[in-house]
């Protein structure tokens, strides 16, 4: 990079500082590994998601509101495939009190802010580069 272009870039950065003022660093939204245990979660976002093997899920991104992992993010997938759909209907009804009968209704759900409780456990599997341990939500239930 020549000095002229370096200087131009620095000037552009100075312009942005002037234009946008002091900004806060982005929130840490990385998915964390949780200590196994029972947690209360709040839904912060959700969207439809397609897996690498073409299954579609309703992915609910949650943040812990209690315990040592407060603020940490963890996703939960409600699978909408033929095999997963009966469980998704049951669990969405049980946990969020919303009765749905058609997959297309899932895209219309607004669960942001809803809270629920569950057990977080370790899930161990063989990854491409060796053993992997990740946190998974199990036994979801309506918040008390």
Chimera marker file (.cmm) of the C-alpha trace (Angstrom):
<marker_set name="trace">
<marker id="1" x="0.000" y="0.000" z="0.000" r="1" g="1" b="0" radius="0.5"/>
<marker id="2" x="1.471" y="3.380" z="-0.937" r="1" g="1" b="0" radius="0.5"/>
<marker id="3" x="1.567" y="6.314" z="1.470" r="1" g="1" b="0" radius="0.5"/>
<marker id="4" x="-1.055" y="8.309" z="-0.433" r="1" g="1" b="0" radius="0.5"/>
<marker id="5" x="-3.625" y="5.564" z="-0.181" r="1" g="1" b="0" radius="0.5"/>
<marker id="6" x="-2.695" y="4.959" z="3.475" r="1" g="1" b="0" radius="0.5"/>
<marker id="7" x="-3.233" y="8.665" z="4.153" r="1" g="1" b="0" radius="0.5"/>
<marker id="8" x="-6.566" y="8.603" z="2.292" r="1" g="1" b="0" radius="0.5"/>
<marker id="9" x="-7.717" y="5.651" z="4.372" r="1" g="1" b="0" radius="0.5"/>
<marker id="10" x="-6.749" y="7.425" z="7.594" r="1" g="1" b="0" radius="0.5"/>
<marker id="11" x="-8.656" y="10.503" z="6.467" r="1" g="1" b="0" radius="0.5"/>
<marker id="12" x="-11.708" y="8.367" z="5.738" r="1" g="1" b="0" radius="0.5"/>
<marker id="13" x="-11.470" y="6.850" z="9.228" r="1" g="1" b="0" radius="0.5"/>
<marker id="14" x="-11.235" y="10.326" z="10.738" r="1" g="1" b="0" radius="0.5"/>
<marker id="15" x="-14.332" y="11.343" z="8.763" r="1" g="1" b="0" radius="0.5"/>
<marker id="16" x="-16.234" y="8.347" z="10.098" r="1" g="1" b="0" radius="0.5"/>
<marker id="17" x="-15.161" y="9.127" z="13.660" r="1" g="1" b="0" radius="0.5"/>
<marker id="18" x="-16.468" y="12.658" z="13.164" r="1" g="1" b="0" radius="0.5"/>
<marker id="19" x="-19.661" y="11.508" z="11.466" r="1" g="1" b="0" radius="0.5"/>
<marker id="20" x="-20.613" y="8.641" z="13.800" r="1" g="1" b="0" radius="0.5"/>
<marker id="21" x="-19.111" y="9.837" z="17.065" r="1" g="1" b="0" radius="0.5"/>
<marker id="22" x="-18.319" y="7.538" z="19.969" r="1" g="1" b="0" radius="0.5"/>
<marker id="23" x="-19.799" y="4.053" z="19.485" r="1" g="1" b="0" radius="0.5"/>
<marker id="24" x="-20.102" y="1.099" z="21.814" r="1" g="1" b="0" radius="0.5"/>
<marker id="25" x="-18.472" y="-2.227" z="21.003" r="1" g="1" b="0" radius="0.5"/>
<marker id="26" x="-20.880" y="-4.846" z="19.669" r="1" g="1" b="0" radius="0.5"/>
<marker id="27" x="-22.421" y="-7.235" z="22.184" r="1" g="1" b="0" radius="0.5"/>
<marker id="28" x="-20.757" y="-10.645" z="22.460" r="1" g="1" b="0" radius="0.5"/>
<marker id="29" x="-23.271" y="-12.914" z="20.738" r="1" g="1" b="0" radius="0.5"/>
<marker id="30" x="-21.045" y="-15.940" z="20.368" r="1" g="1" b="0" radius="0.5"/>
<marker id="31" x="-22.454" y="-19.333" z="21.224" r="1" g="1" b="0" radius="0.5"/>
<marker id="32" x="-20.861" y="-20.533" z="24.437" r="1" g="1" b="0" radius="0.5"/>
<marker id="33" x="-20.340" y="-23.834" z="26.114" r="1" g="1" b="0" radius="0.5"/>
<marker id="34" x="-22.456" y="-23.976" z="29.268" r="1" g="1" b="0" radius="0.5"/>
<marker id="35" x="-21.799" y="-25.829" z="32.482" r="1" g="1" b="0" radius="0.5"/>
<marker id="36" x="-24.377" y="-28.643" z="32.595" r="1" g="1" b="0" radius="0.5"/>
<marker id="37" x="-27.391" y="-27.741" z="34.729" r="1" g="1" b="0" radius="0.5"/>
<marker id="38" x="-30.873" y="-26.216" z="34.757" r="1" g="1" b="0" radius="0.5"/>
<marker id="39" x="-31.245" y="-22.728" z="33.264" r="1" g="1" b="0" radius="0.5"/>
<marker id="40" x="-33.877" y="-20.150" z="32.436" r="1" g="1" b="0" radius="0.5"/>
<marker id="41" x="-33.578" y="-18.716" z="28.913" r="1" g="1" b="0" radius="0.5"/>
<marker id="42" x="-35.069" y="-15.762" z="27.045" r="1" g="1" b="0" radius="0.5"/>
<marker id="43" x="-35.604" y="-15.886" z="23.280" r="1" g="1" b="0" radius="0.5"/>
<marker id="44" x="-33.628" y="-13.080" z="21.615" r="1" g="1" b="0" radius="0.5"/>
<marker id="45" x="-34.224" y="-14.008" z="17.957" r="1" g="1" b="0" radius="0.5"/>
<marker id="46" x="-35.485" y="-16.783" z="15.718" r="1" g="1" b="0" radius="0.5"/>
<marker id="47" x="-35.463" y="-17.724" z="12.064" r="1" g="1" b="0" radius="0.5"/>
<marker id="48" x="-35.897" y="-20.609" z="9.678" r="1" g="1" b="0" radius="0.5"/>
<marker id="49" x="-32.679" y="-22.514" z="9.079" r="1" g="1" b="0" radius="0.5"/>
<marker id="50" x="-31.666" y="-25.142" z="6.531" r="1" g="1" b="0" radius="0.5"/>
<marker id="51" x="-29.139" y="-27.756" z="7.613" r="1" g="1" b="0" radius="0.5"/>
<marker id="52" x="-26.375" y="-29.166" z="5.444" r="1" g="1" b="0" radius="0.5"/>
<marker id="53" x="-28.536" y="-32.248" z="4.787" r="1" g="1" b="0" radius="0.5"/>
<marker id="54" x="-31.496" y="-30.100" z="3.637" r="1" g="1" b="0" radius="0.5"/>
<marker id="55" x="-33.646" y="-30.409" z="6.757" r="1" g="1" b="0" radius="0.5"/>
<marker id="56" x="-35.450" y="-27.235" z="7.782" r="1" g="1" b="0" radius="0.5"/>
<marker id="57" x="-35.576" y="-26.088" z="11.388" r="1" g="1" b="0" radius="0.5"/>
<marker id="58" x="-37.004" y="-23.167" z="13.323" r="1" g="1" b="0" radius="0.5"/>
<marker id="59" x="-33.869" y="-21.964" z="15.129" r="1" g="1" b="0" radius="0.5"/>
<marker id="60" x="-34.493" y="-20.101" z="18.366" r="1" g="1" b="0" radius="0.5"/>
<marker id="61" x="-31.478" y="-18.146" z="19.668" r="1" g="1" b="0" radius="0.5"/>
<marker id="62" x="-31.629" y="-17.762" z="23.426" r="1" g="1" b="0" radius="0.5"/>
<marker id="63" x="-29.713" y="-16.081" z="26.210" r="1" g="1" b="0" radius="0.5"/>
<marker id="64" x="-29.419" y="-17.346" z="29.774" r="1" g="1" b="0" radius="0.5"/>
<marker id="65" x="-31.129" y="-15.156" z="32.360" r="1" g="1" b="0" radius="0.5"/>
<marker id="66" x="-29.815" y="-17.018" z="35.404" r="1" g="1" b="0" radius="0.5"/>
<marker id="67" x="-26.844" y="-19.074" z="36.515" r="1" g="1" b="0" radius="0.5"/>
<marker id="68" x="-23.142" y="-18.666" z="35.785" r="1" g="1" b="0" radius="0.5"/>
<marker id="69" x="-23.691" y="-18.185" z="32.050" r="1" g="1" b="0" radius="0.5"/>
<marker id="70" x="-25.971" y="-15.110" z="32.157" r="1" g="1" b="0" radius="0.5"/>
<marker id="71" x="-25.895" y="-13.410" z="28.781" r="1" g="1" b="0" radius="0.5"/>
<marker id="72" x="-24.412" y="-16.377" z="26.948" r="1" g="1" b="0" radius="0.5"/>
<marker id="73" x="-26.135" y="-17.435" z="23.735" r="1" g="1" b="0" radius="0.5"/>
<marker id="74" x="-27.324" y="-20.918" z="22.869" r="1" g="1" b="0" radius="0.5"/>
<marker id="75" x="-29.543" y="-22.020" z="19.962" r="1" g="1" b="0" radius="0.5"/>
<marker id="76" x="-32.344" y="-24.563" z="19.976" r="1" g="1" b="0" radius="0.5"/>
<marker id="77" x="-33.681" y="-26.102" z="16.768" r="1" g="1" b="0" radius="0.5"/>
<marker id="78" x="-37.278" y="-27.235" z="16.312" r="1" g="1" b="0" radius="0.5"/>
<marker id="79" x="-36.965" y="-29.608" z="13.340" r="1" g="1" b="0" radius="0.5"/>
<marker id="80" x="-39.783" y="-29.302" z="10.790" r="1" g="1" b="0" radius="0.5"/>
<marker id="81" x="-39.079" y="-32.503" z="8.845" r="1" g="1" b="0" radius="0.5"/>
<marker id="82" x="-41.574" y="-35.359" z="8.690" r="1" g="1" b="0" radius="0.5"/>
<marker id="83" x="-39.924" y="-37.059" z="11.669" r="1" g="1" b="0" radius="0.5"/>
<marker id="84" x="-39.378" y="-33.879" z="13.689" r="1" g="1" b="0" radius="0.5"/>
<marker id="85" x="-42.677" y="-32.072" z="13.092" r="1" g="1" b="0" radius="0.5"/>
<marker id="86" x="-44.784" y="-33.917" z="15.726" r="1" g="1" b="0" radius="0.5"/>
<marker id="87" x="-42.158" y="-33.083" z="18.368" r="1" g="1" b="0" radius="0.5"/>
<marker id="88" x="-41.904" y="-29.452" z="17.227" r="1" g="1" b="0" radius="0.5"/>
<marker id="89" x="-45.695" y="-29.014" z="17.493" r="1" g="1" b="0" radius="0.5"/>
<marker id="90" x="-45.722" y="-30.618" z="20.943" r="1" g="1" b="0" radius="0.5"/>
<marker id="91" x="-42.753" y="-28.654" z="22.297" r="1" g="1" b="0" radius="0.5"/>
<marker id="92" x="-43.773" y="-25.244" z="20.911" r="1" g="1" b="0" radius="0.5"/>
<marker id="93" x="-47.203" y="-25.744" z="22.485" r="1" g="1" b="0" radius="0.5"/>
<marker id="94" x="-45.819" y="-27.020" z="25.792" r="1" g="1" b="0" radius="0.5"/>
<marker id="95" x="-43.064" y="-24.429" z="26.172" r="1" g="1" b="0" radius="0.5"/>
<marker id="96" x="-44.557" y="-21.300" z="24.598" r="1" g="1" b="0" radius="0.5"/>
<marker id="97" x="-48.299" y="-21.996" z="24.843" r="1" g="1" b="0" radius="0.5"/>
<marker id="98" x="-48.781" y="-21.629" z="21.081" r="1" g="1" b="0" radius="0.5"/>
<marker id="99" x="-50.764" y="-24.307" z="19.259" r="1" g="1" b="0" radius="0.5"/>
<marker id="100" x="-49.725" y="-24.713" z="15.639" r="1" g="1" b="0" radius="0.5"/>
<marker id="101" x="-50.863" y="-27.340" z="13.170" r="1" g="1" b="0" radius="0.5"/>
<marker id="102" x="-49.123" y="-26.288" z="9.951" r="1" g="1" b="0" radius="0.5"/>
<marker id="103" x="-45.439" y="-25.780" z="9.296" r="1" g="1" b="0" radius="0.5"/>
<marker id="104" x="-46.127" y="-22.472" z="7.563" r="1" g="1" b="0" radius="0.5"/>
<marker id="105" x="-47.413" y="-21.081" z="10.878" r="1" g="1" b="0" radius="0.5"/>
<marker id="106" x="-43.934" y="-21.406" z="12.363" r="1" g="1" b="0" radius="0.5"/>
<marker id="107" x="-42.603" y="-18.583" z="10.186" r="1" g="1" b="0" radius="0.5"/>
<marker id="108" x="-45.284" y="-16.279" z="11.633" r="1" g="1" b="0" radius="0.5"/>
<marker id="109" x="-44.413" y="-16.912" z="15.289" r="1" g="1" b="0" radius="0.5"/>
<marker id="110" x="-43.081" y="-14.039" z="17.384" r="1" g="1" b="0" radius="0.5"/>
<marker id="111" x="-41.385" y="-15.578" z="20.396" r="1" g="1" b="0" radius="0.5"/>
<marker id="112" x="-38.818" y="-12.832" z="21.092" r="1" g="1" b="0" radius="0.5"/>
<marker id="113" x="-38.868" y="-12.096" z="24.820" r="1" g="1" b="0" radius="0.5"/>
<marker id="114" x="-40.528" y="-15.393" z="25.755" r="1" g="1" b="0" radius="0.5"/>
<marker id="115" x="-38.834" y="-17.312" z="28.565" r="1" g="1" b="0" radius="0.5"/>
<marker id="116" x="-38.554" y="-21.012" z="29.258" r="1" g="1" b="0" radius="0.5"/>
<marker id="117" x="-36.558" y="-23.410" z="31.417" r="1" g="1" b="0" radius="0.5"/>
<marker id="118" x="-34.494" y="-26.388" z="30.376" r="1" g="1" b="0" radius="0.5"/>
<marker id="119" x="-31.606" y="-28.643" z="31.227" r="1" g="1" b="0" radius="0.5"/>
<marker id="120" x="-28.329" y="-27.961" z="29.421" r="1" g="1" b="0" radius="0.5"/>
<marker id="121" x="-26.166" y="-31.037" z="28.893" r="1" g="1" b="0" radius="0.5"/>
<marker id="122" x="-22.942" y="-31.888" z="27.132" r="1" g="1" b="0" radius="0.5"/>
<marker id="123" x="-23.236" y="-33.534" z="23.727" r="1" g="1" b="0" radius="0.5"/>
<marker id="124" x="-20.083" y="-35.320" z="22.645" r="1" g="1" b="0" radius="0.5"/>
<marker id="125" x="-19.431" y="-36.474" z="19.103" r="1" g="1" b="0" radius="0.5"/>
<marker id="126" x="-16.588" y="-37.195" z="16.715" r="1" g="1" b="0" radius="0.5"/>
<marker id="127" x="-15.810" y="-34.135" z="14.595" r="1" g="1" b="0" radius="0.5"/>
<marker id="128" x="-13.580" y="-33.893" z="11.531" r="1" g="1" b="0" radius="0.5"/>
<marker id="129" x="-10.595" y="-32.944" z="13.715" r="1" g="1" b="0" radius="0.5"/>
<marker id="130" x="-11.313" y="-35.176" z="16.711" r="1" g="1" b="0" radius="0.5"/>
<marker id="131" x="-13.771" y="-35.290" z="19.605" r="1" g="1" b="0" radius="0.5"/>
<marker id="132" x="-16.084" y="-32.301" z="20.061" r="1" g="1" b="0" radius="0.5"/>
<marker id="133" x="-18.182" y="-31.379" z="23.091" r="1" g="1" b="0" radius="0.5"/>
<marker id="134" x="-20.947" y="-28.818" z="22.775" r="1" g="1" b="0" radius="0.5"/>
<marker id="135" x="-23.810" y="-27.692" z="24.993" r="1" g="1" b="0" radius="0.5"/>
<marker id="136" x="-27.342" y="-28.718" z="24.056" r="1" g="1" b="0" radius="0.5"/>
<marker id="137" x="-30.753" y="-27.878" z="25.510" r="1" g="1" b="0" radius="0.5"/>
<marker id="138" x="-32.884" y="-30.791" z="26.670" r="1" g="1" b="0" radius="0.5"/>
<marker id="139" x="-36.187" y="-31.208" z="28.430" r="1" g="1" b="0" radius="0.5"/>
<marker id="140" x="-37.623" y="-27.788" z="27.621" r="1" g="1" b="0" radius="0.5"/>
<marker id="141" x="-40.502" y="-26.664" z="29.811" r="1" g="1" b="0" radius="0.5"/>
<marker id="142" x="-42.657" y="-23.610" z="30.333" r="1" g="1" b="0" radius="0.5"/>
<marker id="143" x="-41.077" y="-21.008" z="32.630" r="1" g="1" b="0" radius="0.5"/>
<marker id="144" x="-42.442" y="-21.034" z="36.176" r="1" g="1" b="0" radius="0.5"/>
<link id1="1" id2="2" r="1" g="1" b="0" radius="0.2"/>
<link id1="2" id2="3" r="1" g="1" b="0" radius="0.2"/>
<link id1="3" id2="4" r="1" g="1" b="0" radius="0.2"/>
<link id1="4" id2="5" r="1" g="1" b="0" radius="0.2"/>
<link id1="5" id2="6" r="1" g="1" b="0" radius="0.2"/>
<link id1="6" id2="7" r="1" g="1" b="0" radius="0.2"/>
<link id1="7" id2="8" r="1" g="1" b="0" radius="0.2"/>
<link id1="8" id2="9" r="1" g="1" b="0" radius="0.2"/>
<link id1="9" id2="10" r="1" g="1" b="0" radius="0.2"/>
<link id1="10" id2="11" r="1" g="1" b="0" radius="0.2"/>
<link id1="11" id2="12" r="1" g="1" b="0" radius="0.2"/>
<link id1="12" id2="13" r="1" g="1" b="0" radius="0.2"/>
<link id1="13" id2="14" r="1" g="1" b="0" radius="0.2"/>
<link id1="14" id2="15" r="1" g="1" b="0" radius="0.2"/>
<link id1="15" id2="16" r="1" g="1" b="0" radius="0.2"/>
<link id1="16" id2="17" r="1" g="1" b="0" radius="0.2"/>
<link id1="17" id2="18" r="1" g="1" b="0" radius="0.2"/>
<link id1="18" id2="19" r="1" g="1" b="0" radius="0.2"/>
<link id1="19" id2="20" r="1" g="1" b="0" radius="0.2"/>
<link id1="20" id2="21" r="1" g="1" b="0" radius="0.2"/>
<link id1="21" id2="22" r="1" g="1" b="0" radius="0.2"/>
<link id1="22" id2="23" r="1" g="1" b="0" radius="0.2"/>
<link id1="23" id2="24" r="1" g="1" b="0" radius="0.2"/>
<link id1="24" id2="25" r="1" g="1" b="0" radius="0.2"/>
<link id1="25" id2="26" r="1" g="1" b="0" radius="0.2"/>
<link id1="26" id2="27" r="1" g="1" b="0" radius="0.2"/>
<link id1="27" id2="28" r="1" g="1" b="0" radius="0.2"/>
<link id1="28" id2="29" r="1" g="1" b="0" radius="0.2"/>
<link id1="29" id2="30" r="1" g="1" b="0" radius="0.2"/>
<link id1="30" id2="31" r="1" g="1" b="0" radius="0.2"/>
<link id1="31" id2="32" r="1" g="1" b="0" radius="0.2"/>
<link id1="32" id2="33" r="1" g="1" b="0" radius="0.2"/>
<link id1="33" id2="34" r="1" g="1" b="0" radius="0.2"/>
<link id1="34" id2="35" r="1" g="1" b="0" radius="0.2"/>
<link id1="35" id2="36" r="1" g="1" b="0" radius="0.2"/>
<link id1="36" id2="37" r="1" g="1" b="0" radius="0.2"/>
<link id1="37" id2="38" r="1" g="1" b="0" radius="0.2"/>
<link id1="38" id2="39" r="1" g="1" b="0" radius="0.2"/>
<link id1="39" id2="40" r="1" g="1" b="0" radius="0.2"/>
<link id1="40" id2="41" r="1" g="1" b="0" radius="0.2"/>
<link id1="41" id2="42" r="1" g="1" b="0" radius="0.2"/>
<link id1="42" id2="43" r="1" g="1" b="0" radius="0.2"/>
<link id1="43" id2="44" r="1" g="1" b="0" radius="0.2"/>
<link id1="44" id2="45" r="1" g="1" b="0" radius="0.2"/>
<link id1="45" id2="46" r="1" g="1" b="0" radius="0.2"/>
<link id1="46" id2="47" r="1" g="1" b="0" radius="0.2"/>
<link id1="47" id2="48" r="1" g="1" b="0" radius="0.2"/>
<link id1="48" id2="49" r="1" g="1" b="0" radius="0.2"/>
<link id1="49" id2="50" r="1" g="1" b="0" radius="0.2"/>
<link id1="50" id2="51" r="1" g="1" b="0" radius="0.2"/>
<link id1="51" id2="52" r="1" g="1" b="0" radius="0.2"/>
<link id1="52" id2="53" r="1" g="1" b="0" radius="0.2"/>
<link id1="53" id2="54" r="1" g="1" b="0" radius="0.2"/>
<link id1="54" id2="55" r="1" g="1" b="0" radius="0.2"/>
<link id1="55" id2="56" r="1" g="1" b="0" radius="0.2"/>
<link id1="56" id2="57" r="1" g="1" b="0" radius="0.2"/>
<link id1="57" id2="58" r="1" g="1" b="0" radius="0.2"/>
<link id1="58" id2="59" r="1" g="1" b="0" radius="0.2"/>
<link id1="59" id2="60" r="1" g="1" b="0" radius="0.2"/>
<link id1="60" id2="61" r="1" g="1" b="0" radius="0.2"/>
<link id1="61" id2="62" r="1" g="1" b="0" radius="0.2"/>
<link id1="62" id2="63" r="1" g="1" b="0" radius="0.2"/>
<link id1="63" id2="64" r="1" g="1" b="0" radius="0.2"/>
<link id1="64" id2="65" r="1" g="1" b="0" radius="0.2"/>
<link id1="65" id2="66" r="1" g="1" b="0" radius="0.2"/>
<link id1="66" id2="67" r="1" g="1" b="0" radius="0.2"/>
<link id1="67" id2="68" r="1" g="1" b="0" radius="0.2"/>
<link id1="68" id2="69" r="1" g="1" b="0" radius="0.2"/>
<link id1="69" id2="70" r="1" g="1" b="0" radius="0.2"/>
<link id1="70" id2="71" r="1" g="1" b="0" radius="0.2"/>
<link id1="71" id2="72" r="1" g="1" b="0" radius="0.2"/>
<link id1="72" id2="73" r="1" g="1" b="0" radius="0.2"/>
<link id1="73" id2="74" r="1" g="1" b="0" radius="0.2"/>
<link id1="74" id2="75" r="1" g="1" b="0" radius="0.2"/>
<link id1="75" id2="76" r="1" g="1" b="0" radius="0.2"/>
<link id1="76" id2="77" r="1" g="1" b="0" radius="0.2"/>
<link id1="77" id2="78" r="1" g="1" b="0" radius="0.2"/>
<link id1="78" id2="79" r="1" g="1" b="0" radius="0.2"/>
<link id1="79" id2="80" r="1" g="1" b="0" radius="0.2"/>
<link id1="80" id2="81" r="1" g="1" b="0" radius="0.2"/>
<link id1="81" id2="82" r="1" g="1" b="0" radius="0.2"/>
<link id1="82" id2="83" r="1" g="1" b="0" radius="0.2"/>
<link id1="83" id2="84" r="1" g="1" b="0" radius="0.2"/>
<link id1="84" id2="85" r="1" g="1" b="0" radius="0.2"/>
<link id1="85" id2="86" r="1" g="1" b="0" radius="0.2"/>
<link id1="86" id2="87" r="1" g="1" b="0" radius="0.2"/>
<link id1="87" id2="88" r="1" g="1" b="0" radius="0.2"/>
<link id1="88" id2="89" r="1" g="1" b="0" radius="0.2"/>
<link id1="89" id2="90" r="1" g="1" b="0" radius="0.2"/>
<link id1="90" id2="91" r="1" g="1" b="0" radius="0.2"/>
<link id1="91" id2="92" r="1" g="1" b="0" radius="0.2"/>
<link id1="92" id2="93" r="1" g="1" b="0" radius="0.2"/>
<link id1="93" id2="94" r="1" g="1" b="0" radius="0.2"/>
<link id1="94" id2="95" r="1" g="1" b="0" radius="0.2"/>
<link id1="95" id2="96" r="1" g="1" b="0" radius="0.2"/>
<link id1="96" id2="97" r="1" g="1" b="0" radius="0.2"/>
<link id1="97" id2="98" r="1" g="1" b="0" radius="0.2"/>
<link id1="98" id2="99" r="1" g="1" b="0" radius="0.2"/>
<link id1="99" id2="100" r="1" g="1" b="0" radius="0.2"/>
<link id1="100" id2="101" r="1" g="1" b="0" radius="0.2"/>
<link id1="101" id2="102" r="1" g="1" b="0" radius="0.2"/>
<link id1="102" id2="103" r="1" g="1" b="0" radius="0.2"/>
<link id1="103" id2="104" r="1" g="1" b="0" radius="0.2"/>
<link id1="104" id2="105" r="1" g="1" b="0" radius="0.2"/>
<link id1="105" id2="106" r="1" g="1" b="0" radius="0.2"/>
<link id1="106" id2="107" r="1" g="1" b="0" radius="0.2"/>
<link id1="107" id2="108" r="1" g="1" b="0" radius="0.2"/>
<link id1="108" id2="109" r="1" g="1" b="0" radius="0.2"/>
<link id1="109" id2="110" r="1" g="1" b="0" radius="0.2"/>
<link id1="110" id2="111" r="1" g="1" b="0" radius="0.2"/>
<link id1="111" id2="112" r="1" g="1" b="0" radius="0.2"/>
<link id1="112" id2="113" r="1" g="1" b="0" radius="0.2"/>
<link id1="113" id2="114" r="1" g="1" b="0" radius="0.2"/>
<link id1="114" id2="115" r="1" g="1" b="0" radius="0.2"/>
<link id1="115" id2="116" r="1" g="1" b="0" radius="0.2"/>
<link id1="116" id2="117" r="1" g="1" b="0" radius="0.2"/>
<link id1="117" id2="118" r="1" g="1" b="0" radius="0.2"/>
<link id1="118" id2="119" r="1" g="1" b="0" radius="0.2"/>
<link id1="119" id2="120" r="1" g="1" b="0" radius="0.2"/>
<link id1="120" id2="121" r="1" g="1" b="0" radius="0.2"/>
<link id1="121" id2="122" r="1" g="1" b="0" radius="0.2"/>
<link id1="122" id2="123" r="1" g="1" b="0" radius="0.2"/>
<link id1="123" id2="124" r="1" g="1" b="0" radius="0.2"/>
<link id1="124" id2="125" r="1" g="1" b="0" radius="0.2"/>
<link id1="125" id2="126" r="1" g="1" b="0" radius="0.2"/>
<link id1="126" id2="127" r="1" g="1" b="0" radius="0.2"/>
<link id1="127" id2="128" r="1" g="1" b="0" radius="0.2"/>
<link id1="128" id2="129" r="1" g="1" b="0" radius="0.2"/>
<link id1="129" id2="130" r="1" g="1" b="0" radius="0.2"/>
<link id1="130" id2="131" r="1" g="1" b="0" radius="0.2"/>
<link id1="131" id2="132" r="1" g="1" b="0" radius="0.2"/>
<link id1="132" id2="133" r="1" g="1" b="0" radius="0.2"/>
<link id1="133" id2="134" r="1" g="1" b="0" radius="0.2"/>
<link id1="134" id2="135" r="1" g="1" b="0" radius="0.2"/>
<link id1="135" id2="136" r="1" g="1" b="0" radius="0.2"/>
<link id1="136" id2="137" r="1" g="1" b="0" radius="0.2"/>
<link id1="137" id2="138" r="1" g="1" b="0" radius="0.2"/>
<link id1="138" id2="139" r="1" g="1" b="0" radius="0.2"/>
<link id1="139" id2="140" r="1" g="1" b="0" radius="0.2"/>
<link id1="140" id2="141" r="1" g="1" b="0" radius="0.2"/>
<link id1="141" id2="142" r="1" g="1" b="0" radius="0.2"/>
<link id1="142" id2="143" r="1" g="1" b="0" radius="0.2"/>
<link id1="143" id2="144" r="1" g="1" b="0" radius="0.2"/>
</marker_set>
